[in-house]
Structures are given as structure tokens and as C-alpha cells.
Amino acid sequence: MEILKIHHVAVICGDYARSKDFYTRILGLPIIRETYRAERASYKLDLQAGADTQIELFSFPDPPARLTGPEARGLRHLAFAVADIAGAVAELQAHGIAVEPIRVDALTGKQFTFFRDPDDLLLELYEV
């Protein structure tokens, strides 16, 4: 087997309208398609995250909260590549999003930082 790339990352949100606004308006991810699945009382929003990757944003009635912080088993965080990390941080802060101080990756020398989505999912900006 040869893995070619990551196709998509699935995220379950607590408040669909709030998360849709965050990922589309604040992060600027274009909508590929939005589907309402009546049998599940659930939305699925497909978002374009770069040339070849998608984020699937799901809503479900009363999803349970994540039990622990980023050290729990499972997805630790989702990282977005940006060309200008300082500019991206300024845009997030202009929307009232708290962003950690920019750090430098000791292995690559690249700058990165973290912030959270409306459901407290840890997101990273990584300057390429």
C-alpha cells in the first residue's frame, strides 16, 4: 500500500452555525458542498483546505464533549500551512480569537502557533 496524501479530516462540532461561520468566514475555507441528512438530523459541510485536502465538518444532536485535553488519545491537533504567520495571527486576533505566542520549531526552524476552534479543538498555524 502507498499512501498518496491526506484526503480529509473530519471534525464534529457542537454548534453547527457557529462552527460553519468560524471555518468559512474567519479561516476563509471555501465550501465544496453542504448536505443536510434528515435521517440523522445532521449537517455535513465539506470545506476545501488547500489544493488537495478537505475538512468534513459534521453536526450531530448532542455530541459528547471531548473528555480531556490535547494529550488524550486520538487527533491531537489539525495544522494549517500559511505563508505569513504574523499576518494570519493578526487576522485571527482581529476576529477576537486568542492565539498563543508564536514559537519556533527546534527541528525545522519554522514558526508556528496554536489557537482553538469554537469546540475547543486545537488548531495550529505552521509557516512554510
MOQUIKA-V522902 format. One record per residue. N is the residue number from 1. OMEGA is omega in whole degrees, -180 to 180 (NA if undefined). Layout:
N|OMEGA / N|OMEGA
This chain:
1|176 / 2|176 / 3|-177 / 4|-178 / 5|171 / 6|-180 / 7|180 / 8|173 / 9|-180 / 10|179 / 11|175 / 12|-177 / 13|179 / 14|-180 / 15|-172 / 16|-177 / 17|-180 / 18|-180 / 19|177 / 20|178 / 21|-179 / 22|-175 / 23|-179 / 24|-175 / 25|-175 / 26|179 / 27|175 / 28|179 / 29|179 / 30|177 / 31|173 / 32|177 / 33|177 / 34|-176 / 35|172 / 36|-179 / 37|-174 / 38|-178 / 39|179 / 40|-173 / 41|-168 / 42|170 / 43|169 / 44|-179 / 45|178 / 46|-177 / 47|177 / 48|180 / 49|-175 / 50|-174 / 51|-170 / 52|-174 / 53|179 / 54|169 / 55|174 / 56|180 / 57|-177 / 58|169 / 59|175 / 60|177 / 61|175 / 62|176 / 63|179 / 64|177 / 65|174 / 66|-173 / 67|-177 / 68|-178 / 69|-172 / 70|179 / 71|178 / 72|175 / 73|179 / 74|-178 / 75|-180 / 76|176 / 77|178 / 78|-177 / 79|177 / 80|176 / 81|177 / 82|179 / 83|-176 / 84|-175 / 85|-180 / 86|178 / 87|179 / 88|178 / 89|179 / 90|178 / 91|178 / 92|-179 / 93|177 / 94|177 / 95|179 / 96|180 / 97|176 / 98|-179 / 99|177 / 100|175 / 101|178 / 102|179 / 103|178 / 104|177 / 105|-177 / 106|-178 / 107|-174 / 108|-175 / 109|-179 / 110|179 / 111|178 / 112|176 / 113|-179 / 114|172 / 115|-175 / 116|176 / 117|-177 / 118|178 / 119|176 / 120|174 / 121|-180 / 122|179 / 123|-178 / 124|167 / 125|-178 / 126|-177 / 127|179 / 128|NA
